[in-house]
Every structure is written in structure tokens, then in C-alpha cells.
Amino acid sequence: MAEKNISIAADRDNPNLILILLLLNKWGYVSGEDISKKLGVTRSAIWKQVNNLREMGYEIESSTRLGYRLVNSPDLILPEEIWSKAKLELLGKNIHYFSSIGSTNEKAKKLAISGAPSGTLVVAEQQTSGKGRLGRQWVSPSRTGICVSIILRPEMAPYEAPKLTLLTAVAACETIRKQTGLLAQIKWPNDILIDGKKICGILTEISAELDRINYVVIGIGINVNNYYFPEELIDRATSLSLILGRKLNRKELLVGFLESFESHYNLALKDNFKEVMTKWRKLSCNLGRHVKITGKAYSFEGNAIDIDDEGALLVKKDNGEIERVFSGDVSLR
Amino acid sequence: MAEKNISIAADRDNPNLILILLLLNKWGYVSGEDISKKLGVTRSAIWKQVNNLREMGYEIESSTRLGYRLVNSPDLILPEEIWSKAKLELLGKNIHYFSSIGSTNEKAKKLAISGAPSGTLVVAEQQTSGKGRLGRQWVSPSRTGICVSIILRPEMAPYEAPKLTLLTAVAACETIRKQTGLLAQIKWPNDILIDGKKICGILTEISAELDRINYVVIGIGINVNNYYFPEELIDRATSLSLILGRKLNRKELLVGFLESFESHYNLALKDNFKEVMTKWRKLSCNLGRHVKITGKAYSFEGNAIDIDDEGALLVKKDNGEIERVFSGDVSLR
């Protein structure tokens, strides 16, 4: 069956209720009469919607006497899948879902300009021109990874935005460790590595006046069920399934990440990122290591000794000078 | 005559050549035959275009024998007016002109997202919802002031962007001093004052990844020929014409500013803003003065002693501590 290209703009206050009822009653029957009463729609309208869901890959049994029963869900991260599983306040009240999109960050920026509220998510099963840092490409074939962009409107000065990237890295790293048991580590500022190979990338973009942020878009890409990578990436990138030798549940991973992100975000606004910074230091693979920093016009080596309050990496050079690094590539020596 | 609402997207390589010829030969005749030959258009096409210009307010004499002669130009800052007067390389290759627009910065941001090149200008005779810093209103009635937004794509880290605001303030302040003889001064970070009243505001907005700028939009509003201000602004704002008692040439002022901006910008990219910072210090009315800083959640007083390399204001408090101020309002005591 060819995949249909679907895009959905959904509001948590106005979900696809039939799908929500089926998801919340998984393995149990939901009677057509109940649905009809609860939703105030006709039996034939329900039948039509059930068939729509079947076309998307939901296996739904129907029995004239018992009603409908969800037997199997497709590997799709539809908004209702998130809402039925996640405990979230800020994130995901509005979700824009795409079976395929150029780049979730580009879409999120457009939505932010049109006034999308803080917490809006853009979720895609596939990105056809996914972006990494510095305009680099990010490979994300259909239904293999997690591609999500978060729109935030924090009351912060622009120079504080790097801390949001650290926070995102902490949430992603903790979630991966918790759900897989793998020793994921953060490479400053925004990569998650396992055994030295990249498993997750974060791209933070801001729109700001000089002293206030208009919006932040944080894009997160996690390599979950990719079973191969292009030749040129094979030494540097991997996926959770390649390491574990099994397919993972992308929905659970995304929901876990979003819950972790939201709780860290709420805490950070209260304690000014104190706990996030402490956790980041523990999860980092840079600190205490000899690193080489490569920027556009310079490169130098030294020991990564800490990050400072603004999220810059502090590197002590051999001559004892300490450099604050805001940008550039870091390689471990 | 009611003003027509005009918008023009113009490219320096493809100007309205008839207007350019008339502007460059002001007071002299340009023969219809010459125009016809140079531009490869018919005499009747020229006649039509001349009439278009007349409708916009250009007084053009025509003589069957001698051709066309520009007698008087309306008070409009059309792209051709800029091109025929200004020596610019980077700025103004593309100019988007509006007789009326909501906000030049909003328009410039949209153009930047669609890929408008560095140096693109948005010029408007009037803003109906002009913006100042922190979402404040900026009053700009038709044909009274200068409303221009500059799109730049410098290879800089976002934390360096505040220096572009300082540069803009230096260019505006110098141009006003040079063309009017008035003692304009810069109030940190982005206001130009004369005798304590605001004459010019600057609003810098950036779109960035954490370590590189996508684009910067710098909006500049100068009160030139305003002859009154709303009651609530009368103590805080003024215009050049109210001070001088005469109407000023807005085109000359804009061209002078753009030339000054471009030369300071080119220099700053070479010397890392060294000269701009030196000039800023000299033009500032803050340094060496007692100031009160008012932010969202705090306020304090002290002596403004300097700006640092990132453009932050250094304020020495009574207890000797030095605060780096990135945002907030500064009032002189």
C-alpha cells in the first residue's frame, strides 16, 4: 500500500475522539452506540471514520454486538497517540503532524511567525530536507526516527537561549538512557552520542530583538529504527535499533522525551537552569577531556573544564588561558 | 489629490530608466528620441511612463523639440531617487518601496525568510503600525520621516549582533550631526536624542541558530519633518524640522545615512567594530553619567562607565560592583 501524504493540524481540546476512545480502550470493545451517544454523531459517520483510520493502518475489529476494538496501531506518531499517552500541559496543546515534510524547523518557524502559541509541536514521520547545525543535512527516512520541533516563547534574553539547547540535550539523553539502558552521552553543545556515534541532533533557532526572544524553535532528531546509513555517515552515526538489534517503539520514546523536556523546562524557569546545568555536566562526554575546537577561522586544543552560566564551553589551553567557546565543532582527542 | 498606495520591488540592475535619466539630468532636457534609442522603447511608451510619473507628483515639462525636463520632484523616496544620489555597493541593490506599510521590519523579516539577499532595503513613506523596542509603538505619519529596514546576513555569532545596533546608532548620529549641525547624541543602546528628546529609534531583530546568524533586520526611524507629536510623546520626542524651523530633504538624509552605514559596516567587518566602538563612546550621552537602569524585574542606579566588547553597558554601582547591562531602559539622572 502506498503511503498517503497526510498533514493534520490538531488541537488537544478538539481531538479525533473515536481514535482517542479506541486508544484508551486498547484490546477492549467500544460500542458503536456509546460512541454515537458520547460524540453525538450517527452510526454511519462512525463507520466512515473507522474506515479512515483503517486506511491509515489501524487494525480495528468490528462486531455488530460488541462494537469496535483496536487490535493493532500502525507505526505513526499521530497527535492522538501523543495525547492518549503523555502527561503534558504546555507542550502539544497544538500539534502539526506531517507524514512527510521538508524540515520540521522550517515549518515551525513559519507557524511561530503566524502566532502559534508556546508549546506548539511539529511532528513528522519523514523529513525530505532535514537540517542539522550550520546548514548541514540531517537524514530522516520515513518512520525510522523521531523528528519533532518545539515552539517556545520564553521570557528570556537571547543570550540565554543556548541553555535551552543544553536542557533539550539533557531531556533527550536521560530519556534514551531510561528507555534503552544504553550509555548515551552529550557532546557539547547539542549532540547525543552512544559509543562515539551520533544518535540524536538538536537544532535551536531563535528570533529575537536584542533584549528579548520572540520565539525559539528547537528541533530534535533521534535515530531510532534506521537500519542503514549513507556510506559517508556510517562511522559517525548510528541508530538505537542498530545497537540493540530490535525495533523500538517511537511513540513511547517521543512521549518520554516530551514529558522529560516539559518537566525540565518548568524547573529551569524556576531555578534558572541550575539543575539542568548540573545534570548536563554529569551526562557530558566532554568535560575533563582533551578536545580540539574547530571554528571557521581558527582551531585550538585544550582541556574542556566546564560550561559557564551562559552555556559556553570553557576550554583551558596548554598555556593556561581559558577560552569561552560559543560555537564551532568539538572533537574529542 | 488623494495619495495612491504604491508598492514597488525594484532591482538596481533594472531601474525605471526614464526616471533615472530625468533625475540625472535635472534641469536639463532629455530628448524623447534619445530615451527611445537608449531604452529601445517607442515614443508613445515613453509618453505613458512620463504620465505615470506625473501622477506620482513629478513635474515634468515636455517640449516637442527639446524633449522632457524634470522641474520638480515630489517628496517621495523612490528607489531611483536613492540610486541616482547614493554611492552604495552592498545596500540597496534590491529596494522594496511602499507608500504605506504596517511595519518595515515585519516586511523585511518576511523578505529575509524568502531569501532576500544581504543589503536589501525596505523603505516606506508611512508606517501604520510601526514598532519600537519591546513591542512599543513608533509613530510615523506619511512623508514626515525616514522609515527604512536593512536586511543583513553577516557571518557573525548571534551574541555579536548588539554591535550592529551600536554601528547603526553611530551612522545615524553622525549623519544627523553632519547634515543639520545639531548635537545629536546616542543613548544606550539604540536611541538618538537631541536636547534629551528622541529623534531616531533603532530596532534590531535577528534570526539565528545558536552559533550563526541567519539574518539581521535593522529598522531605523528618524523624525524628520513631523510638525506635531501626540500629547503623550511631546516631552520625549521631537523632529529635526521642529528644532530647525524648516523642512528638511528626506532623500538627502536617507542617502547620507545609508552611505555612512555601509562604510562603517565594511570597516567593522575588517577591524571587528573597533572604530565603531570608539566613535560610539564619543557620541554617547550615557558614559560618565549617573544612570538608572529599569528592567522587567529589577532596577538599580550607578555610573555608566563604558561599553564592553559585546556592546553591553557597564554600570558601576555605589557599592563598587560592576553590572553588565544587556537590556532594560536607561534613564539619565
Interface residues (C-beta under 8 A of the other chain):
Chain A: K109 K110 I113 R133 L134 E155 A157 P158 Y159 A161 P162 T165 P189 N190 L203 T204 E205 I206 S207 A208 E209 L210 D211 R212 N214 K296 F326 S327 G328
Chain B: K109 K110 I113 R133 L134 E155 A157 P158 Y159 A161 P162 T165 P189 N190 L203 T204 E205 I206 S207 A208 E209 L210 D211 R212 N214 K296 F326 S327 G328
